[in-house]
Amino acid sequence: MTILNIVRAGTYRIDPARSACRFTATHVLGLKPVTGTMAVTGGTVSVAADPERSIASAELDATSFTTDDPRRDRDVRGKRFLAADTHPEIGFRSTRCRRTADGWQLTGVLAVRGGSCEVTLDLVAAEAADDGYRFVVACVVDRVAAGVTAGRLIIGRQVHINLDIHAVPVPAPAHSHPEAHPAARH
């Protein structure tokens, strides 16, 4: 059984209260890695009967960028790095889903501070939860390709991202029946 075969086909809404984004960036000189979080604010996961036709999207709040150093956080949220005042949302939209020898991957467009780049997310885990599913995905983002070019002499290009997503089913729309809406009388 593959990881996506345990997920029932359908559309799921990401629950921000139970989802998290964690990242790790390294210093160019090999100093201690910087770890932190950003809030997941929304998104959807649509699992198709043919898993390779599945799609997903996710949004992160750039203004919530947090590490163990408030001064660094303000600097990274500022106009030199994330420009969170003018670009408060970081978004991902998948363009394809494929199964590889190592598992499932979602490739798509990552939008950061008004620019974009392609990124591939590896589906690490998918498991049933009480009211939906939990998905764990990981990727490596080239921050310079994504448009975050400041700090090249201090911060490494590669940022490791881990998303722990809890998704709940989106109720199917109610179908209206002709008898439910009688024609207007003349």
Salt bridges, closest charged atoms under 4 A:
ASP15 OD2 - ARG18 NE 2.64
GLU59 OE2 - ARG93 NH1 2.67
ASP68 OD1 - ARG72 NH2 2.52
ASP75 OD2 - ARG80 NH1 3.68
GLU118 OE2 - ARG96 NH1 3.80
GLU127 OE2 - ARG134 NH1 3.10
ASP131 OD2 - ARG18 NH2 2.89
ASP131 OD1 - HIS166 NE2 2.84
ASP142 OD2 - ARG157 NH2 2.78
ASP164 OD1 - ARG134 NE 2.91
